[in-house]
Amino acid sequence: MYRAHDTLLDREVAFAVIKTVGFEQTSKERISREAQAMGRLGVHPNIVAVLDLGQEGDGSPYMVTELMGGGDIEGVLEEAEENRLSLERTIEIGKAVCEGLEFAHARGIVHRDLKPGNVWLTEDGTAKIGDFGLAVMTDRSRLTREGMMVGTVSYMPPEQATGGEITPKADLYSLGAMLYEMVTGRPPFLGDDEVAIIGQHINTAPVAPTWHNGNCPRPLEALVMRLLSKDPSERPDSAQDVLNALDTIDLTARGETVERDANSLESLAGGVFVGRQAEMDQLKAALEDVLGGSGRLVTLVGEPGIGKTRISEELATYAGLRGAQVLWGRCYETGGQPPYWPWIQAIRSYVRETDPEELRCQMGSSASVIAEVVTDVKDRLPDLQPAPQMDDPDSTRFRLFDSITSFLKTASNTWPLVLVLDDLHWSDRPSLTFLEFMAREIGQSRLLIVATYRDMELNRRHPLSVTLGDLSRERLFERVLLRGLSEADIARFIEIASGINAPQELSATIRRHTEGNPLFVTEVVRELVQSGELAANVSSGSSTWSVRIPEGVREVIGRRLDRLSERANEMPTTAAVVGRDFRLDTLKGLVENTTEGQLLDVLDESLDAKIIEELSDAVGHYQFTHALMQETLTSELSLTRRVRLHARIAETLEALYGDQVEENASELAYHYVEAEAVLGSEKLLRYSVVGVNRQWKPTVRRKPWPTSSVLNQPSKERPTIR
């Protein structure tokens, strides 16, 4: 874009040359048609006037438009305080954009790239829409093998991102995103890359504008949220309807500042995707192999809440943008599902969305065999004849496996397929047997199978362990192990979810107590927001933060503990009062009527369930896998029982430490503090004084005994971790 002078009419104009290097002839012709369409719009006070069209000597089209002396809205937002406009100015610009859109839509033209950078201001401040239909052509709306989406995605409607039908309501979604940014100072969705943002456009409801700007009137907020509906049918019917709604908003009646509603964070916090760059790179590489004709099986592995399903959704968004169709199959803990249930779900969704004749061609003579397990095939192809009966069960099963595999491979030739099998640790045995069969047959196909499972649910006798062992020996799958988020990832999560720049001390505290588990992080951040401890004016100088146990975390941890036997439940509860880490010798002195062999059996059960883990610094040294696991267990104890446990622990540790009690005085002081009501204050005072004195001189610990402090041990009245 250049500023130029029209010598014929003696006026300043804008001269835009559209570079077409790298575009094939069809795309160049389409760009020219789009430019001509803009020229045919005619004159409207809220659309940038096109003064001339033509072509350069190299064939590049150019356009001459009126000069917009006030710059674009993007520049205005960048210079505005807190990157937001006044509500009066926001509504004024919104109404002008509606006028321009209504005029264009009435002439059958959809902008498809409405954003602050494409809304311009005259010198007197009048807003006008520019660049109709051009940016969507010069920016490629699909991912390429080499890189990501080129154009801006912060204002892109879901149907445009997924290649759906584009109607005038697509522009209304973009208008909603623009209004959101003008009111709040940020687009409705943020992310570390374009796919993360697009995924939120498709799957996640935005945080209500009042969360970021309490002065936003509720009617304006309701209109913006309606414009940002995922389903176009739920948006206003036309730009004129939006204009009418903006006309009725009375800014003088907005009254007191609206209080932040923590519930408005619910949807976004669950949709935020941060970190996982290395894991996503692995998955994207696998998908690219599949697009090139090399089928793959990838497993996503981790504990509950670590983000297996969420990263699968992110991959699904990326795969959709790369032209693949994504099918989902899920396993359920409750049981009762028929054999092959996750496969049935995935195939059923494909069958329902595919034209019957195309489906018939893809299935061929195997259609009747597949219909025996996927009954939807009979509904789509009602004239099917029953498959011939076979007496041998093994032959019958092989015929079924071969029929489904051949069908999916054939279907993937037309449309690359991604099958996500979620929570495979709950799968039935027939489904796992078929997975083995498929893994050996998909090498020459455009089929990617992504299976998620919890490694903590498996032991060596689990059916999935057997399946994975067989596949591993043949190197038929790739394993992607998910670990917790880093401190930087947690800080970014807080920033995206709440719009607050979290102090380093806070992200470090959350990381320390959640181990970066995304579910736990999400619940803790929600709890901090709801309690008012995390706000926009949060101090970065605070050195201590309280992290309470949200109800959602309690439920997740409770479900894991419920799987333990009664005896195995008692041991972690006792150990939790000892501290985050504990020793076998300590437990032996605390657990009554239990032999060392029985105690080891109980510890093994907890190890298998990933409740605790062994530390490598000494034999018999353990710790809870999460600090919040320990906190949950201690918070379930009554005050009386907890005090008496502290008393027994204090006396047991004192006896175990022997001549090393002074070296561990701080730990002993903590337990004597908690047990003061039972044991009195004599030893409490003794060990407190010794502990303070030892802080002023260096010491060498002769044994790796755990150390605790009052700050990281909860009480019933104060269920917090500091």
N, C-alpha and C positions, 0 to 999 in steps of 0.2 A: 504494500500500500504506500503510495506516494502522494505528497501534496503537490499540486500542479496549478498552473495558471492557464485559463482558457482565453487565448488572445482574441478569438473572434467575438466573444461576448464580454470580455474583460471581467472575468470573475475567477475566484479561487475554487478549485474542485479537488476531489480525491480521485486518484488514478490507481486502479488495482489490476495487476497482471497475475493471472492464474497459471502457475507453473505446472506443466503437464509432463515433465521429464519422468520416464518410467511407467507412464500410463499407456495402455494399448489403445488402438484407434477407437474401439467401442466406447471406452471410458471418456476419451476426449470429446467424442460426439455427444455423449450424455451430459458432460459439463457444459458444452455449448447450449444444449437444449435447456438446461437448468438456468443458465444465464439469461436466455431468451425469455424463459418463464418469468423471471424476476422483472425483466424489462416490460413484460405484458401486464404486470400488476397495476400499472397506472400510478396516479398521484394520490397520496393520502398523507395527511399531516403527521401520522405516526409511523410512516415507513420511509426509509432513506430513499430519496428519488434517484432513479437511474437516468443519467443524461445521455449516455452513448454506450454502444457495444461494438466490438470489433475483434480483429485478430492481428497479432504481431506477425512479423515476417516468418518466424519459425513455427507458426501455427498456434501459439499460445493465445487463448482468448484474453481480452482485457475488458474492463468496465470502468466507466467514468460516472461518479456519483456526486451528489452535493457534499460539500465539505462540512463535517460536523465539528464545530469549534469547541464543544464542551467535553470532548473525549468520550470514552465508553464507561459504562457502569462499573466494570471491573476496576478501572483506574480510580474511580471515585471511592469505591469500597476500600481499596488499598490505602488511600490517604485518610479515610474517615477514622474517627476515634473508635477504638475497639472493633474496627472494620465493619461497622454497622451504620445504617442510616436512621434518621428520625422516622418515627411511625408515619408522620404526615407525608414526608418525602417518599417513603416506601409505597404508601397507598397511591400517591400521585403518579409515580412511575408505573405501578402495577396497572392502574386504569389506562394509562397511555398505551402500554403493551397490549392490553385487552382490545383496545380500539384497533390497533394495527393487525392483531391476529384475526379478529372477526372479519375485517376487510379481506385479508388474504384467504382465509378459510372459505369465505363465500365464493371465491374464485377458484376453488379446488387446489389451492397451494398450501402445503404443510411445510413449515420451516425446517423441522427435524434437527436443528442445532441451536435452539434458543438458550442463551446463556448471557451473563453480564458482559462478556466481551463482544457480543453481537447486538447489544442495545446501546445506541449512541445518543449523545445529548447535543442539541444546538447551543449556541452561545447564550441564549436566553433560558436554557434548561429544559427545553422540550425533549421528551424521550421519543426516539424513533428506532424501529427494528431494521437491522441491515443484514446483508449476507444471506438472503433467502436461498435455501437449498444448495448452497455452494460448499459449505464446510463439510457436509456429510459426504460429498463427493471427493473433495481433496483430502479428507481424513478417511482412512479405511475403517469401515465399521466392523471388520472381523480381525481376529488375531492372525498374524502371519507366523510362519515357522521361525523367522529370525527374531521377532520381538513382540511387544505388547500393542494394545490399541493405541493409535496415534492421537486421536482426538480427545477432547475433554470428556470425562465420564461422570463428573459430579452432578450433571443435570440431565443425564440420559434416562429416559423412561425404560422400565423393564422390558416392554415388548420390543423396543428397538435393540436393546442389548442382546436379546435372545433370537432376533431375526423374525419376530412376529409381524403382524399386520400393523402398518403405521397409519393412524388416523389423526384428525385434528386434536384428539384428546392426548396425543403424545406431546404436543406443544403445551397443553395445559399442565401436564406433569412437570415439564421443564420450567414453566412459569411458577409453579409451586416451589420448586427448588430455589429459584431466584428470589422469590418473596421470603423464603426461609432464611436465606443468607443475608438479605437486607435487614431483616428483623434481628437475627441472632449474631451476625458477624462470622458465620461459618456455614458451609454447605450442610445439607442434612446428613451426609455420610462422609466419613473420613476413613482412610486406610493406608497401609504401607505400599500398596500397588493398585493398579487399575482393576485387577480381578477381585481384590478384596472389596473395593468400592462397588463394583458391579454386583457382586454377590449380595451386598446389603440392599441395593436397589431391588433385587429380585426377591429376597427372602425376609428382610428385616424392616419392621416399622420404625420410623424415625422417632427420636426423642421429641416430646412436645416443645414448641418454641418457648413456652413460658419457663422451661427449665433453664434456658440460657438468658432469657430476657423477661423478667417478671412484669415489666410494663406492657407486654403484649396483650391486647384485649382478647378475651376468650372467643368472640366471634371471628376475629382475624385468625387466631390459632386454629379454630375449627375449619375455616376455609382452606388454610394452608395444608392441614392434615388430609382434608378431602382431596385436594389437588394431587397429593402424593400417594394416593391409593394405588396399590399394585394392580388391581383390576380396573381397566379403563371404564367399565360400566359403572363404577362407584364414584367416578369423578364428575364434576359438573358437566352438563350437556354441551355447553358452548362457551366461548370466550365472552359472549354477551352475558351469560349467566354469572360468570365470575365478576364482570364489570358491575352488574347490578348488586351483587353481594358486597363488593368493595364500597359502593355508594352508600350502603346502609350502615356501615361501621361508624359509630360515634366515638371518636377518640376523647371527647370531653367527658364521657361518662365512664371511663375505665376505672376510676376510683383508685383504691389503694393498690400498691404493688402486689402482684399475685405471689403467694408463697410457692417455693419449689416443691413439686410433688415427686417424691423419690420413686413412686411407681412408674413415672414417665421414663425412667431408665431401664425398666425391666426388659423391654424388647431389644433395645440396642445393645445392652451389656451382653446379652446372649448371642448377638450377631457379630460382635467385634471379633476381628481376626488379626492377631499380631504375631510377630515372630514366625517360626516354622519355615524359615527361608530354605534351609538345607533339605528339610523333608519335602517341601513343595517342589524343589528342584528335582529330587528323585522321582516324584510322581509325574511331573511334567515330562521328564526324560522318558519314562516308561510309556506315557501316552504318545509321545512323538514316535517311539519305536512301533507302536501299534498302528499309528496312521501310515507308517511306512510298510505295513504288512507283516509285522512280527508280533504275534499275540503274546500277552504277558499276564502273569499272576503276581499280584503284590499284596502283602499282608501289612495292616496297620496294627501295631501292638502297643498296649499300655494299660495302666490302671483305670478304674472308673473315673470319669471326669477329666481325663487327660486331653481329650479333644479328638478322639478317633472319628466320630461322626462328623464333627465340625470341619476337620480337614478334608474329609470325603466330600462334604458339600462344596468346599472351596474348589476341589478338583473337578467336581461336577460342573460348576460354573465355567471353569477354564475349558473343560472338554466341550461344553455346549458352544462356547465361542470359537472353538477350533473345528466345529462342524460334526461333533459326535453326538449320538443319542445316549442318554444316561438312564439306566434301568435300576430300580432299587428292590432288594429283597431283604427282609428283616426276620430275625429269629427272636423268640420270646421266652422269657424265663418261666412263664406259667405252664408251658407245655400244652398238650391237647391238639397241636397242629398236625395236619396230615403229613405223610412223608414228602420230601422234596419241597417243603413249604417256601423257603426263600427263593428257590428257583421258579416256583409257580408264580409268585408275586411278580418277579421281574419279567417273565415271559408274558404273563397276563397283561401287564401294562403295554407291552409292545403290540400284542395281538389286538387290543382294543383301539389302538391309535393308527393301525395300518389298514390300508385299503384291502378289502377281501380278496380281490383278484391278485394283487401283489403278494398277499400272504399265501395264497394258494401256490403261486409260482415258487416262493421261497421254501415252503415246506414240502412241496412235491408229494410223492407217494407216502411220505412219513406223517402227513397231517393227521391221519386217523390214529396213529400210534401216539402222537403228542397229545391228541384230544383226550386220551384216556386219563391223563393226569392234569392237563390244563383244559378244563371243560369249556372255557370261553372260546376255544377253537371251534367247537360244535356250533356255538351261537353265531360265529362269523361265517362259518362254512356249513350251513345246515344240511347240505346234500351229501355229507361224508358218509361213506360206508364203514362199518366197524372193521377194525384191524383183525386179521386172521389170528385165531387163538394158538398159543404155543404151550406145550406140556411142560417143558423144562423151565423152571424159574430163572436159572442163570441166563438162558438164551433170551427169555422175555426181558430181563433187565438190560442185557447188552443191546437188544434192539431199541429199547427206550433211550438208553444213553446215546447210542449212535444217531438216532433220529433227531434228538434235541441238539446235539453237538453239530450235526450237519446243517440243521436249520439256522442256528445262530451264526455259524461261519458264513453261510450263504447270505444271510441278512446283513452281516457286517461288510460284505463286498459292496453293497449299495450305500450303506450308512454305517460308519464306524460305531461300534457299541462299547459302552462302559457299563459293566455289571457290578454294582456295589452290594456285597453281602454283609450286612451289618450284624454285629454281636454273634459271630459264628461259634462262640463258646457255648451257646445254647442250642446249637443246631442238632437236628436228628441225624442218626447214623447214615441213612440212605443219602441225605444231602451231601455228607462228607465223602461218601464213596463216589458220588457223581462228580464232586469237585476234583478228586484224584483223576478220574477219567478225563475230564475236561482239560486239566492242566497238561496232560500228555498229548492232547489233540489240537491245541489252539496255536501252535507255533507259526503256522502259515495262515494267519487270519488277521483281521483288523478288530480284534476282540481283547479288551482289557478287563480282567476280573480283579476287583479290589475287595479283600476280605478283612474285616476288623474283628478283633477279639481281645479279651482281657487275659493277659498272661497269668494274673493272680488266680484266675479261676481254674487253671490247668494243673494237673499232676501227670505223672508219667502214664497213668492208666486211663486218662481222659481220652475219649475217642478222637478229639481234635489233635491231641498230642501225637497219637498214633498216625493220623493222616499227615500231619506236618513232618513227622519223622520220615515217613516214606517219600514224601515229595522233596525233602531236604537232601536225601541221599542221591536223588537224581538231579538236584539243582534246578528244580522246576518252578521256584518262586523266589521273589525278593522280599526281604523283611525290612520294614521301616519301623524303628522303635521310637516311640514318642516319650520324651522326658518333659520335665517342668519348664515353665517359662523363666527367662532370666530376669534380673532386676530391671534392665532396660526395657524388656518386653512388657513388664508389669506397669512401669511408668507410662509407656505408650498406650497401654490398655486404658489406664485411668484418664489420660488426656483425651483419647478418642471417645470413650463412653460418657465422660462427664464434662469435658471441656476445661478441666482443671489440670494445671501443671503440678504434678505431685512432687513434694520434696524427696530427695534421695533417701532420707531416713525412713520415710513411709514405705517406699517401694522395697527397700531392704528388709523392713520388718515383715511386710506381707510375704515376701519371698522366703524368709526364714521360717515362717510358721505354716505356710501352705506348700512348701517345696515347689512352688510355681504351678501347682495343679490348676488349670484354667477354671474348672468349676468352682474350686475353693476360692480362687482369686476373685471371681465374679461375685460370689456370695459375700465375701468379706467387704469388697468395695461397695456393694449395695448397702450393707449394714452400716458402713462408715458414713455414707451419704444420708441414709435415713436418720441416723442419730445426730446429724449436723456436724460431725467431727471433720468431714471432708467438704470444704466449701471453697468458693472461688478466691476468698481472701485468706486461705490457709497459710500459716506461717511456715517458712522453710527453716526456721531456726530451732524448731522443736526437736529434741533428741530422743524422746520416747513417744511411742504411739500405742494405744490400746487396740487390740484386735480381739473382738468378741466372736463367739461361735454363732454364725447365722443358722437359722432353722434348717435351711437347705443342706448345709454341711452336716448337721446332726443326723439328718435323715439318711444321707449317703453313707456316713460312717456307721450308723446304726444298722443298716442293711448288711454291711460287711461283718459286723460283730454278731449279728443274728445267725450267721452260718456256722459259727463255732459251737462246739458242744458246751454244756453247762459248766463243766470243770474248766474248759479252755477260756470261758468268759470271765471266770473269777480271777485267774492269774493275771491277765492284762490290767484288770482294775486295780489289783494290789500293786503291780509294777508301775502303774501310772502315778500313784502317790509317791513312789520313790523318786521319779523324775523322768525326763525324756529318755535318758539311757539308764541302764541298770545291769546288775551282774547276777549270775546264777547263784553264787554264794549268798547274796542278799535274799533272794527269793526263797532259798532253802530254809532260811531262818524265819521266814514270815508265813509260809504256806504250811498248814498243819495237816497231819495224817496223810502225807504224800511222800513217797519215796523219790529218790533222785531220778530213777528211771521213768516214773510216772510224770514227774515235772518236765523232763526232757521231751516226753511224748506231747505234753501240752504245749511246750514251746515250739515243737516241730509243727503242730497244727496251726499255731499263730504265724509261724514263718511261711507255711504254705499259703495261708490266706493273705499274706503281705500286710499283716497287722504290725509285725515287728520285723527287724532285720538284724543279722549278725554283724558286729563290727570286727574288723581284722586286727585291731591292736592287741587283743588278748583273748584267750579262750574263755568262753562263757560270758562275753560282754555283748549286750544287745541294746537296741534303741527302737523306739516307735518310728514307723515310716514317715509319719507326719506329726508335727507338734500339735496340730488340731486333733489328731487321734487321741493323744494323751489327755488333752484338755477336755474332750468330750467324755472320756471315761471318768475323770475325776469329778466333773460337774454333776454326774449322775449319782454320786454318793451323798448320803445325808451328812450333815455337819458332825453329828456325834460319831458316826463310823469313820469319817475322815480324820477327826482328831485322834481317835484311838489308834488308827493305822499309823499316823505320824509318830505316835508315842512308841509303838512297836518298832517302827523303822529306825527311830533315833537310837533306841537301846540296841537293836541288832547291829546297826552300823558302828556304833561305839565299840561293841565287842569285837567286830570283825577288824576294825582299824587297829586295835591294840595300841602299840606304841607310836602309831602314826595319826592319832586323833588330832593333834595340833595342826598337822599338815592339811587336815580336812575339816578344820574348825568351822569354816563358813557353811559347809553343807550340813554339819551337825547342828549348827545354830539355827539354820532354817527349820529343820524338823522339830527342834525343841521350841521354837517360836510357835509353830502350828499346834504343838502338843502341850502348851503351857497350862491349859485348863486341867490337864491330867497329871503332868509331871512336875508342875511348879516352875519357878524361875531360876533356881540355883544354877543348873547346868546351862540354861539359856544365857545367863549373864556371863558365865565362864567362857563358853565358846564364842560368844559375840565379841568379848574383849580380845581373846586370842586371835580371832579372825581379823579384826581391825588392825591389830598390831602387826600381823604377818603381811598385811598389804603394803607395809612400808619397807619391807626388805625382801630380797629375792629368795625364792625357795626352789628346791628340786623335789618333785614328787617321785616317789620310788615305785608307785603302782598307778596304773591308769584308771583310778577310781573316778566315777562321774562327779561333776560339780554342779550344784544347783544354786539358785539365788531366789530371794523373795520375789524378785521382779518376774521370774518366769514360772512361778508356781501359783496356781489359782486357788481361790477360796470359794466357798459356796455363795457368800454374799457378793463377791467380786469376781465373776467369771470372765476374767480378761487375761491376756498375755501381753507382757510388755517387752 
